[in-house]
Amino acid sequence: MRLSLPTAVVEGTQVTVMPFREDAVVGTISLPALLQIVPSPRREEDAKSLKAASGKIRQHAEIRAQVQRTLKATAKGKNAGSYAEYIAAGLSGTWGDAWSTPPITFWHADALAAISDELVPGTGLRTITIAPGATVVAVDGETQLTAWHDLYDDPDSYGLTYPQLAPLRIPFEMYVGLSATDARQIFHDRNVLGVDVSKNLSMSMDQRDLATRLTHRLTEVVRVEVDGRVEPFSKLVDANKRQVSKTATEVVTLSALRALVVAALYGRPGLGRSSDTVQEADLPSGTDAELVERALIPLLAGLITERLPHFTARGAITAPAVIAGIGVAAHHTTPWADPMHAMTADELHRLLADIRWEREPVYWDGVAAKTGTTGRLNFSGGVKDSGGRVADAILYPATEAGRRIRGLGA
């Protein structure tokens, strides 16, 4: 007796998808199913593991190498660990709703095992079947894929459990049946043609950064008259650029104001940390976020409000190095300042009262700016280069620089 084999049953992983072009679909897939379909990039780069792997896995690793960068001993590999920690924190509720992972882009190198008819006529919605052992490679989002593998391999080390991970669905897009050449081109286009977000814009969006949150709060507290209406100072703050253009309505950048906040928070060491992320764990000893906000916001809001005409006139006070130098001086009035160098708000006010904020070489050349061959004053030195000189000129009026910025000559 001979048994006949089934002919109509197609085995594999079924996924509901929506086509968006003839050779590409979008959809979601359960995390366990995803990790079965697409092997771990880490294991595919481990020579010992690969030697013991099946021929199919070794073939997959060879094809992956044609369209992806290596993880081992690269920034990409290190970032996968950070990505796993980020996802774990999101799943644990640390980020609330303010976290996200983008869809992973896959290349299904062969034909699909099966494609169903439309599930709902006219929608395009249908199921596809991915055969066991099919060659599916991440051409974009592989760092995230690696992070998901890391989480699933050892959830305990990330504070997670398998019951937390099992129900998850991962969004993806998949290109089907392309050649390796076409898949490499997609990798290139996704990684090269996109325009990176500027550091200033990225920083302005990061609400987990305490210094950024304080800066936004500061720009809302200070009020200014704009076209006959009282508006928050944020109307005059450019959050996207490093420098304010001549034709812009804004008068100062958010990154410059953030440098003011960071310098006021840390004092002189803050000049070197002006571009660093500030977490609550990084605050000065004996402080917390509530104390820092309660002390800094009124202090800095008062400094800006008293000098609003110099801001709106785009005086030297709007230059990052100058405003950061003010922050260093302001730090000495905070409750956590070194008692040996502490000062009162009145003392700070007196130090700032007679400074000349006009953008003139006679006041700022050699302190926060340099005069070019055309006689034009250039403030492009930056916070780290010139902020310390400005702070010294503010704090020590009798020095050459201190006399210069007060219009007293050498």
Buried (B, 14 or more C-beta within 10 A) or exposed (E): EEEEEEEEEEEBBBBBBEBEEEEBBBBBBBBBBBBEBBBBBBBBBBEEBBEEBEEEBEEBBEBBEEBBBEBEEEEBBEBBEEBBBBBBBBBEEBBEEEBEBEBBBBBBBEEBBBBEEEEEEEEEBBBBBBBEBBBBBBBBBBBBBBBBBBBBEEBEEBEBEEEBBEEBEBEBBBBBBBEEEBBBBBBEEEEEEEEEEEEBBEBBEEEBBBBBBBBBBBBEBBBBEBEEEEEBBBBBBBBEBBBBEEEEEBBBBBBBBBBBBBBBBBBBEBBBBBBBEBEEEEBBEEBEBEBBBEBBBEBBBBBBBEBBEBBBBBBBBBBBBBBBBBBBBBBBBBEBBEEEEBBEEEEBBEBBEEBBBBBBBEBBBBBBBBBEEEEEBBBEBBBBEBBBBBBBBBBEBEBEBBBBBBEBEE
